[in-house]
């Protein structure tokens, strides 16, 4: 049995209502691929100390994460975006670490769902 976090279930159920399990699978696969690239970009921006790029990348991931039910990731992206927009480099860089952590958690359950 796949452990999907309780707070992710409503988002996945909504997608399932619209397009069935096939759409859930397709969107999860697309999201994991997209987010993997974007999280790497956020890390590059953090390593470069580029708060505005962190904000841009975090904004790009935030809504998609929320739509897929990865709410902790979306929250981390929101914090990174706000810090980046406020040009708070230290907070933006710290928020990238939280983005990476929460993405790993989401990616585990999404990958398990995709493999099932």
N, CA, C and O atoms as a GROMACS GRO file, in nm:
protein
  464
    1UNK      N    1   0.084  -0.119   0.000
    1UNK     CA    2   0.000   0.000   0.000
    1UNK      C    3   0.088   0.124   0.000
    1UNK      O    4   0.186   0.132   0.073
    2UNK      N    5   0.051   0.219  -0.081
    2UNK     CA    6   0.125   0.345  -0.094
    2UNK      C    7   0.080   0.440   0.015
    2UNK      O    8  -0.039   0.462   0.036
    3UNK      N    9   0.179   0.496   0.084
    3UNK     CA   10   0.145   0.597   0.184
    3UNK      C   11   0.143   0.734   0.118
    3UNK      O   12   0.248   0.790   0.086
    4UNK      N   13   0.026   0.786   0.099
    4UNK     CA   14   0.008   0.923   0.050
    4UNK      C   15  -0.034   1.005   0.170
    4UNK      O   16  -0.128   0.969   0.240
    5UNK      N   17   0.035   1.115   0.197
    5UNK     CA   18  -0.002   1.198   0.313
    5UNK      C   19  -0.149   1.239   0.308
    5UNK      O   20  -0.204   1.264   0.200
    6UNK      N   21  -0.211   1.244   0.423
    6UNK     CA   22  -0.353   1.279   0.430
    6UNK      C   23  -0.384   1.413   0.365
    6UNK      O   24  -0.488   1.429   0.302
    7UNK      N   25  -0.293   1.509   0.379
    7UNK     CA   26  -0.321   1.640   0.321
    7UNK      C   27  -0.304   1.642   0.169
    7UNK      O   28  -0.345   1.739   0.104
    8UNK      N   29  -0.246   1.537   0.112
    8UNK     CA   30  -0.232   1.529  -0.034
    8UNK      C   31  -0.353   1.461  -0.099
    8UNK      O   32  -0.379   1.480  -0.218
    9UNK      N   33  -0.424   1.384  -0.023
    9UNK     CA   34  -0.535   1.305  -0.080
    9UNK      C   35  -0.642   1.390  -0.149
    9UNK      O   36  -0.686   1.353  -0.258
   10UNK      N   37  -0.686   1.502  -0.092
   10UNK     CA   38  -0.789   1.581  -0.162
   10UNK      C   39  -0.745   1.628  -0.301
   10UNK      O   40  -0.824   1.626  -0.395
   11UNK      N   41  -0.620   1.669  -0.314
   11UNK     CA   42  -0.571   1.715  -0.444
   11UNK      C   43  -0.569   1.600  -0.544
   11UNK      O   44  -0.612   1.617  -0.658
   12UNK      N   45  -0.519   1.485  -0.502
   12UNK     CA   46  -0.514   1.370  -0.592
   12UNK      C   47  -0.653   1.318  -0.625
   12UNK      O   48  -0.679   1.276  -0.738
   13UNK      N   49  -0.743   1.323  -0.527
   13UNK     CA   50  -0.881   1.281  -0.553
   13UNK      C   51  -0.949   1.371  -0.656
   13UNK      O   52  -1.024   1.324  -0.741
   14UNK      N   53  -0.921   1.501  -0.648
   14UNK     CA   54  -0.978   1.595  -0.745
   14UNK      C   55  -0.926   1.566  -0.886
   14UNK      O   56  -1.002   1.566  -0.982
   15UNK      N   57  -0.796   1.541  -0.897
   15UNK     CA   58  -0.740   1.507  -1.027
   15UNK      C   59  -0.802   1.377  -1.079
   15UNK      O   60  -0.835   1.365  -1.196
   16UNK      N   61  -0.816   1.281  -0.989
   16UNK     CA   62  -0.874   1.152  -1.026
   16UNK      C   63  -1.018   1.169  -1.076
   16UNK      O   64  -1.058   1.102  -1.171
   17UNK      N   65  -1.094   1.257  -1.014
   17UNK     CA   66  -1.232   1.283  -1.056
   17UNK      C   67  -1.236   1.338  -1.198
   17UNK      O   68  -1.326   1.306  -1.276
   18UNK      N   69  -1.139   1.420  -1.231
   18UNK     CA   70  -1.135   1.484  -1.362
   18UNK      C   71  -1.089   1.387  -1.471
   18UNK      O   72  -1.148   1.382  -1.579
   19UNK      N   73  -0.984   1.310  -1.443
   19UNK     CA   74  -0.925   1.230  -1.549
   19UNK      C   75  -0.886   1.089  -1.513
   19UNK      O   76  -0.817   1.022  -1.589
   20UNK      N   77  -0.928   1.044  -1.398
   20UNK     CA   78  -0.898   0.906  -1.359
   20UNK      C   79  -0.753   0.887  -1.314
   20UNK      O   80  -0.675   0.981  -1.304
   21UNK      N   81  -0.722   0.761  -1.287
   21UNK     CA   82  -0.588   0.727  -1.240
   21UNK      C   83  -0.480   0.759  -1.343
   21UNK      O   84  -0.366   0.790  -1.308
   22UNK      N   85  -0.517   0.752  -1.471
   22UNK     CA   86  -0.420   0.782  -1.576
   22UNK      C   87  -0.372   0.927  -1.567
   22UNK      O   88  -0.254   0.954  -1.584
   23UNK      N   89  -0.464   1.018  -1.541
   23UNK     CA   90  -0.426   1.158  -1.528
   23UNK      C   91  -0.342   1.180  -1.403
   23UNK      O   92  -0.244   1.255  -1.407
   24UNK      N   93  -0.379   1.116  -1.293
   24UNK     CA   94  -0.299   1.127  -1.170
   24UNK      C   95  -0.156   1.082  -1.200
   24UNK      O   96  -0.061   1.151  -1.164
   25UNK      N   97  -0.142   0.968  -1.264
   25UNK     CA   98  -0.010   0.914  -1.296
   25UNK      C   99   0.068   1.012  -1.386
   25UNK      O  100   0.184   1.042  -1.358
   26UNK      N  101   0.004   1.060  -1.490
   26UNK     CA  102   0.072   1.150  -1.585
   26UNK      C  103   0.116   1.279  -1.516
   26UNK      O  104   0.228   1.326  -1.538
   27UNK      N  105   0.029   1.336  -1.435
   27UNK     CA  106   0.063   1.462  -1.369
   27UNK      C  107   0.172   1.443  -1.262
   27UNK      O  108   0.260   1.528  -1.248
   28UNK      N  109   0.165   1.333  -1.189
   28UNK     CA  110   0.270   1.305  -1.090
   28UNK      C  111   0.405   1.289  -1.160
   28UNK      O  112   0.505   1.345  -1.115
   29UNK      N  113   0.408   1.214  -1.269
   29UNK     CA  114   0.534   1.193  -1.342
   29UNK      C  115   0.588   1.325  -1.394
   29UNK      O  116   0.708   1.352  -1.383
   30UNK      N  117   0.502   1.406  -1.450
   30UNK     CA  118   0.544   1.536  -1.502
   30UNK      C  119   0.594   1.626  -1.390
   30UNK      O  120   0.696   1.693  -1.404
   31UNK      N  121   0.522   1.627  -1.279
   31UNK     CA  122   0.562   1.711  -1.167
   31UNK      C  123   0.697   1.670  -1.112
   31UNK      O  124   0.783   1.756  -1.087
   32UNK      N  125   0.719   1.541  -1.091
   32UNK     CA  126   0.846   1.495  -1.034
   32UNK      C  127   0.962   1.536  -1.125
   32UNK      O  128   1.066   1.583  -1.077
   33UNK      N  129   0.945   1.518  -1.254
   33UNK     CA  130   1.051   1.556  -1.348
   33UNK      C  131   1.076   1.707  -1.343
   33UNK      O  132   1.190   1.752  -1.333
   34UNK      N  133   0.968   1.784  -1.350
   34UNK     CA  134   0.978   1.930  -1.347
   34UNK      C  135   1.039   1.980  -1.216
   34UNK      O  136   1.131   2.062  -1.216
   35UNK      N  137   0.987   1.930  -1.106
   35UNK     CA  138   1.034   1.977  -0.975
   35UNK      C  139   1.179   1.939  -0.949
   35UNK      O  140   1.253   2.014  -0.887
   36UNK      N  141   1.221   1.822  -0.997
   36UNK     CA  142   1.361   1.782  -0.981
   36UNK      C  143   1.452   1.886  -1.045
   36UNK      O  144   1.552   1.926  -0.985
   37UNK      N  145   1.418   1.930  -1.164
   37UNK     CA  146   1.497   2.031  -1.234
   37UNK      C  147   1.492   2.164  -1.160
   37UNK      O  148   1.595   2.230  -1.143
   38UNK      N  149   1.374   2.204  -1.117
   38UNK     CA  150   1.359   2.334  -1.052
   38UNK      C  151   1.427   2.338  -0.914
   38UNK      O  152   1.485   2.440  -0.877
   39UNK      N  153   1.420   2.229  -0.840
   39UNK     CA  154   1.486   2.225  -0.709
   39UNK      C  155   1.637   2.235  -0.728
   39UNK      O  156   1.706   2.301  -0.649
   40UNK      N  157   1.689   2.172  -0.832
   40UNK     CA  158   1.833   2.185  -0.862
   40UNK      C  159   1.866   2.330  -0.897
   40UNK      O  160   1.972   2.381  -0.858
   41UNK      N  161   1.778   2.396  -0.970
   41UNK     CA  162   1.800   2.538  -1.003
   41UNK      C  163   1.796   2.624  -0.877
   41UNK      O  164   1.874   2.719  -0.864
   42UNK      N  165   1.708   2.591  -0.786
   42UNK     CA  166   1.702   2.666  -0.660
   42UNK      C  167   1.832   2.649  -0.582
   42UNK      O  168   1.882   2.745  -0.523
   43UNK      N  169   1.887   2.527  -0.582
   43UNK     CA  170   2.014   2.504  -0.513
   43UNK      C  171   2.126   2.584  -0.579
   43UNK      O  172   2.208   2.644  -0.509
   44UNK      N  173   2.129   2.587  -0.713
   44UNK     CA  174   2.231   2.666  -0.783
   44UNK      C  175   2.218   2.814  -0.746
   44UNK      O  176   2.318   2.882  -0.723
   45UNK      N  177   2.096   2.864  -0.741
   45UNK     CA  178   2.073   3.004  -0.704
   45UNK      C  179   2.116   3.030  -0.561
   45UNK      O  180   2.174   3.134  -0.530
   46UNK      N  181   2.087   2.935  -0.472
   46UNK     CA  182   2.128   2.951  -0.332
   46UNK      C  183   2.280   2.953  -0.321
   46UNK      O  184   2.337   3.035  -0.249
   47UNK      N  185   2.345   2.862  -0.393
   47UNK     CA  186   2.492   2.858  -0.388
   47UNK      C  187   2.553   2.987  -0.444
   47UNK      O  188   2.662   3.028  -0.402
   48UNK      N  189   2.483   3.050  -0.537
   48UNK     CA  190   2.530   3.176  -0.595
   48UNK      C  191   2.485   3.298  -0.512
   48UNK      O  192   2.526   3.410  -0.541
   49UNK      N  193   2.401   3.275  -0.412
   49UNK     CA  194   2.350   3.386  -0.330
   49UNK      C  195   2.254   3.475  -0.406
   49UNK      O  196   2.246   3.595  -0.379
   50UNK      N  197   2.181   3.417  -0.500
   50UNK     CA  198   2.090   3.494  -0.587
   50UNK      C  199   1.947   3.484  -0.534
   50UNK      O  200   1.871   3.396  -0.575
   51UNK      N  201   1.911   3.575  -0.444
   51UNK     CA  202   1.779   3.572  -0.381
   51UNK      C  203   1.666   3.590  -0.481
   51UNK      O  204   1.561   3.528  -0.467
   52UNK      N  205   1.686   3.673  -0.582
   52UNK     CA  206   1.578   3.696  -0.678
   52UNK      C  207   1.553   3.571  -0.763
   52UNK      O  208   1.438   3.542  -0.797
   53UNK      N  209   1.656   3.498  -0.797
   53UNK     CA  210   1.638   3.373  -0.872
   53UNK      C  211   1.572   3.267  -0.784
   53UNK      O  212   1.490   3.188  -0.832
   54UNK      N  213   1.606   3.264  -0.658
   54UNK     CA  214   1.539   3.173  -0.565
   54UNK      C  215   1.390   3.204  -0.564
   54UNK      O  216   1.308   3.112  -0.570
   55UNK      N  217   1.355   3.330  -0.557
   55UNK     CA  218   1.214   3.370  -0.556
   55UNK      C  219   1.144   3.325  -0.684
   55UNK      O  220   1.032   3.275  -0.679
   56UNK      N  221   1.210   3.343  -0.797
   56UNK     CA  222   1.151   3.305  -0.926
   56UNK      C  223   1.126   3.155  -0.933
   56UNK      O  224   1.018   3.111  -0.972
   57UNK      N  225   1.226   3.077  -0.895
   57UNK     CA  226   1.213   2.931  -0.901
   57UNK      C  227   1.107   2.884  -0.801
   57UNK      O  228   1.024   2.799  -0.833
   58UNK      N  229   1.111   2.939  -0.682
   58UNK     CA  230   1.014   2.898  -0.579
   58UNK      C  231   0.871   2.928  -0.624
   58UNK      O  232   0.781   2.848  -0.602
   59UNK      N  233   0.851   3.041  -0.686
   59UNK     CA  234   0.719   3.076  -0.737
   59UNK      C  235   0.674   2.976  -0.843
   59UNK      O  236   0.558   2.936  -0.847
   60UNK      N  237   0.766   2.936  -0.928
   60UNK     CA  238   0.734   2.843  -1.036
   60UNK      C  239   0.690   2.707  -0.984
   60UNK      O  240   0.607   2.641  -1.045
   61UNK      N  241   0.745   2.665  -0.873
   61UNK     CA  242   0.714   2.532  -0.818
   61UNK      C  243   0.592   2.535  -0.726
   61UNK      O  244   0.520   2.436  -0.715
   62UNK      N  245   0.571   2.646  -0.659
   62UNK     CA  246   0.471   2.656  -0.552
   62UNK      C  247   0.332   2.608  -0.593
   62UNK      O  248   0.276   2.520  -0.528
   63UNK      N  249   0.276   2.663  -0.696
   63UNK     CA  250   0.139   2.629  -0.735
   63UNK      C  251   0.126   2.486  -0.782
   63UNK      O  252   0.029   2.417  -0.750
   64UNK      N  253   0.225   2.441  -0.859
   64UNK     CA  254   0.222   2.302  -0.906
   64UNK      C  255   0.228   2.205  -0.789
   64UNK      O  256   0.158   2.104  -0.787
   65UNK      N  257   0.312   2.237  -0.692
   65UNK     CA  258   0.324   2.151  -0.575
   65UNK      C  259   0.190   2.144  -0.501
   65UNK      O  260   0.147   2.037  -0.459
   66UNK      N  261   0.126   2.257  -0.484
   66UNK     CA  262  -0.002   2.261  -0.415
   66UNK      C  263  -0.106   2.179  -0.492
   66UNK      O  264  -0.184   2.106  -0.431
   67UNK      N  265  -0.108   2.192  -0.624
   67UNK     CA  266  -0.205   2.117  -0.705
   67UNK      C  267  -0.183   1.967  -0.695
   67UNK      O  268  -0.278   1.889  -0.708
   68UNK      N  269  -0.059   1.924  -0.672
   68UNK     CA  270  -0.029   1.782  -0.660
   68UNK      C  271  -0.044   1.732  -0.516
   68UNK      O  272  -0.027   1.613  -0.490
   69UNK      N  273  -0.074   1.821  -0.426
   69UNK     CA  274  -0.092   1.780  -0.286
   69UNK      C  275   0.036   1.781  -0.205
   69UNK      O  276   0.037   1.733  -0.091
   70UNK      N  277   0.143   1.834  -0.260
   70UNK     CA  278   0.270   1.845  -0.188
   70UNK      C  279   0.270   1.977  -0.112
   70UNK      O  280   0.344   2.071  -0.146
   71UNK      N  281   0.188   1.983  -0.011
   71UNK     CA  282   0.163   2.109   0.059
   71UNK      C  283   0.282   2.160   0.139
   71UNK      O  284   0.304   2.281   0.145
   72UNK      N  285   0.358   2.070   0.200
   72UNK     CA  286   0.477   2.116   0.273
   72UNK      C  287   0.578   2.177   0.176
   72UNK      O  288   0.643   2.276   0.209
   73UNK      N  289   0.591   2.118   0.059
   73UNK     CA  290   0.679   2.174  -0.043
   73UNK      C  291   0.628   2.310  -0.089
   73UNK      O  292   0.706   2.404  -0.103
   74UNK      N  293   0.500   2.322  -0.112
   74UNK     CA  294   0.441   2.450  -0.152
   74UNK      C  295   0.465   2.556  -0.045
   74UNK      O  296   0.497   2.671  -0.077
   75UNK      N  297   0.450   2.518   0.082
   75UNK     CA  298   0.475   2.613   0.191
   75UNK      C  299   0.621   2.657   0.195
   75UNK      O  300   0.652   2.774   0.217
   76UNK      N  301   0.712   2.561   0.174
   76UNK     CA  302   0.855   2.595   0.171
   76UNK      C  303   0.886   2.688   0.054
   76UNK      O  304   0.966   2.780   0.067
   77UNK      N  305   0.823   2.664  -0.059
   77UNK     CA  306   0.841   2.751  -0.176
   77UNK      C  307   0.788   2.891  -0.148
   77UNK      O  308   0.848   2.991  -0.187
   78UNK      N  309   0.674   2.898  -0.080
   78UNK     CA  310   0.617   3.028  -0.045
   78UNK      C  311   0.714   3.108   0.042
   78UNK      O  312   0.735   3.227   0.020
   79UNK      N  313   0.773   3.041   0.142
   79UNK     CA  314   0.868   3.108   0.230
   79UNK      C  315   0.992   3.154   0.153
   79UNK      O  316   1.042   3.264   0.176
   80UNK      N  317   1.039   3.070   0.061
   80UNK     CA  318   1.156   3.106  -0.019
   80UNK      C  319   1.125   3.223  -0.112
   80UNK      O  320   1.206   3.314  -0.129
   81UNK      N  321   1.006   3.219  -0.170
   81UNK     CA  322   0.967   3.327  -0.260
   81UNK      C  323   0.960   3.460  -0.185
   81UNK      O  324   1.012   3.561  -0.231
   82UNK      N  325   0.895   3.458  -0.070
   82UNK     CA  326   0.882   3.582   0.007
   82UNK      C  327   1.018   3.635   0.051
   82UNK      O  328   1.043   3.756   0.046
   83UNK      N  329   1.106   3.546   0.095
   83UNK     CA  330   1.240   3.588   0.136
   83UNK      C  331   1.317   3.645   0.018
   83UNK      O  332   1.385   3.747   0.030
   84UNK      N  333   1.306   3.578  -0.096
   84UNK     CA  334   1.376   3.626  -0.215
   84UNK      C  335   1.324   3.760  -0.262
   84UNK      O  336   1.402   3.848  -0.299
   85UNK      N  337   1.192   3.775  -0.262
   85UNK     CA  338   1.133   3.903  -0.304
   85UNK      C  339   1.172   4.016  -0.209
   85UNK      O  340   1.185   4.131  -0.250
   86UNK      N  341   1.189   3.981  -0.082
   86UNK     CA  342   1.232   4.080   0.017
   86UNK      C  343   1.382   4.100   0.019
   86UNK      O  344   1.436   4.175   0.101
   87UNK      N  345   1.451   4.032  -0.074
   87UNK     CA  346   1.597   4.038  -0.085
   87UNK      C  347   1.666   3.998   0.045
   87UNK      O  348   1.773   4.049   0.077
   88UNK      N  349   1.604   3.905   0.119
   88UNK     CA  350   1.663   3.851   0.240
   88UNK      C  351   1.740   3.726   0.199
   88UNK      O  352   1.688   3.614   0.204
   89UNK      N  353   1.863   3.747   0.160
   89UNK     CA  354   1.945   3.639   0.105
   89UNK      C  355   1.960   3.523   0.202
   89UNK      O  356   1.948   3.407   0.162
   90UNK      N  357   1.987   3.551   0.328
   90UNK     CA  358   2.007   3.444   0.425
   90UNK      C  359   1.882   3.359   0.441
   90UNK      O  360   1.890   3.236   0.443
   91UNK      N  361   1.767   3.423   0.451
   91UNK     CA  362   1.641   3.349   0.466
   91UNK      C  363   1.607   3.272   0.338
   91UNK      O  364   1.557   3.160   0.345
   92UNK      N  365   1.634   3.331   0.223
   92UNK     CA  366   1.606   3.264   0.096
   92UNK      C  367   1.693   3.140   0.081
   92UNK      O  368   1.644   3.034   0.039
   93UNK      N  369   1.819   3.152   0.114
   93UNK     CA  370   1.910   3.037   0.105
   93UNK      C  371   1.867   2.928   0.203
   93UNK      O  372   1.867   2.810   0.168
   94UNK      N  373   1.832   2.967   0.324
   94UNK     CA  374   1.785   2.868   0.422
   94UNK      C  375   1.657   2.801   0.375
   94UNK      O  376   1.637   2.681   0.398
   95UNK      N  377   1.571   2.877   0.310
   95UNK     CA  378   1.445   2.820   0.261
   95UNK      C  379   1.469   2.717   0.151
   95UNK      O  380   1.389   2.625   0.136
   96UNK      N  381   1.575   2.732   0.075
   96UNK     CA  382   1.606   2.634  -0.028
   96UNK      C  383   1.634   2.498   0.036
   96UNK      O  384   1.594   2.395  -0.018
   97UNK      N  385   1.702   2.497   0.148
   97UNK     CA  386   1.726   2.370   0.218
   97UNK      C  387   1.594   2.304   0.256
   97UNK      O  388   1.581   2.182   0.250
   98UNK      N  389   1.496   2.384   0.296
   98UNK     CA  390   1.364   2.330   0.331
   98UNK      C  391   1.291   2.282   0.205
   98UNK      O  392   1.220   2.181   0.209
   99UNK      N  393   1.309   2.352   0.095
   99UNK     CA  394   1.252   2.306  -0.032
   99UNK      C  395   1.310   2.170  -0.067
   99UNK      O  396   1.236   2.078  -0.104
  100UNK      N  397   1.440   2.155  -0.056
  100UNK     CA  398   1.504   2.027  -0.088
  100UNK      C  399   1.452   1.916   0.003
  100UNK      O  400   1.424   1.805  -0.043
  101UNK      N  401   1.441   1.944   0.131
  101UNK     CA  402   1.395   1.844   0.227
  101UNK      C  403   1.251   1.802   0.197
  101UNK      O  404   1.220   1.683   0.192
  102UNK      N  405   1.164   1.899   0.178
  102UNK     CA  406   1.023   1.866   0.157
  102UNK      C  407   1.000   1.803   0.020
  102UNK      O  408   0.909   1.722   0.004
  103UNK      N  409   1.082   1.839  -0.078
  103UNK     CA  410   1.069   1.773  -0.209
  103UNK      C  411   1.108   1.626  -0.199
  103UNK      O  412   1.043   1.541  -0.259
  104UNK      N  413   1.214   1.596  -0.124
  104UNK     CA  414   1.254   1.455  -0.108
  104UNK      C  415   1.141   1.374  -0.047
  104UNK      O  416   1.116   1.260  -0.088
  105UNK      N  417   1.073   1.430   0.051
  105UNK     CA  418   0.960   1.361   0.114
  105UNK      C  419   0.849   1.338   0.012
  105UNK      O  420   0.797   1.227   0.000
  106UNK      N  421   0.812   1.444  -0.060
  106UNK     CA  422   0.706   1.432  -0.160
  106UNK      C  423   0.747   1.337  -0.271
  106UNK      O  424   0.665   1.258  -0.318
  107UNK      N  425   0.870   1.345  -0.313
  107UNK     CA  426   0.916   1.260  -0.422
  107UNK      C  427   0.908   1.113  -0.384
  107UNK      O  428   0.877   1.029  -0.470
  108UNK      N  429   0.934   1.079  -0.259
  108UNK     CA  430   0.926   0.939  -0.216
  108UNK      C  431   0.785   0.883  -0.235
  108UNK      O  432   0.768   0.775  -0.291
  109UNK      N  433   0.683   0.958  -0.187
  109UNK     CA  434   0.549   0.902  -0.201
  109UNK      C  435   0.499   0.911  -0.346
  109UNK      O  436   0.422   0.826  -0.390
  110UNK      N  437   0.543   1.013  -0.419
  110UNK     CA  438   0.503   1.021  -0.559
  110UNK      C  439   0.568   0.909  -0.641
  110UNK      O  440   0.501   0.846  -0.723
  111UNK      N  441   0.696   0.883  -0.618
  111UNK     CA  442   0.762   0.774  -0.690
  111UNK      C  443   0.698   0.640  -0.656
  111UNK      O  444   0.683   0.555  -0.744
  112UNK      N  445   0.661   0.620  -0.530
  112UNK     CA  446   0.595   0.495  -0.491
  112UNK      C  447   0.460   0.483  -0.563
  112UNK      O  448   0.423   0.374  -0.607
  113UNK      N  449   0.390   0.591  -0.573
  113UNK     CA  450   0.261   0.591  -0.643
  113UNK      C  451   0.281   0.559  -0.791
  113UNK      O  452   0.203   0.484  -0.849
  114UNK      N  453   0.384   0.614  -0.851
  114UNK     CA  454   0.413   0.591  -0.992
  114UNK      C  455   0.456   0.446  -1.018
  114UNK      O  456   0.428   0.390  -1.124
  115UNK      N  457   0.524   0.387  -0.922
  115UNK     CA  458   0.574   0.250  -0.939
  115UNK      C  459   0.466   0.145  -0.918
  115UNK      O  460   0.481   0.030  -0.958
  116UNK      N  461   0.356   0.186  -0.855
  116UNK     CA  462   0.250   0.088  -0.822
  116UNK      C  463   0.171   0.047  -0.944
  116UNK      O  464   0.079  -0.034  -0.934
   0.00000   0.00000   0.00000
